[in-house]
């Protein structure tokens, strides 16, 4: 459960970075 949450958090961070770079 904790590991899943961590992975999800990392995924969100990567997506945010990708969106920021895309702009």
N, C-alpha and C positions, 0 to 999 in steps of 0.2 A: 504493500500500500504506500509506504513512504517512498519507495523507489519509484513507483509509478508517478507519484506527485512530483518528484524531482524531475523526472523525464518530461512530464507535461510542462512544468515550469520552464525547462530549457527550450522546449519546442516553441513555446509562446515567445520567449526572448528572441529566438532565431527568426521567427516570423516577423516580429516587430522590427528587427534589424533589417531584414529583407525589404519590408515595406518602406522603411526609412531610406534605404539606399535606392530603391526603385524610383522614389519621388524625384 
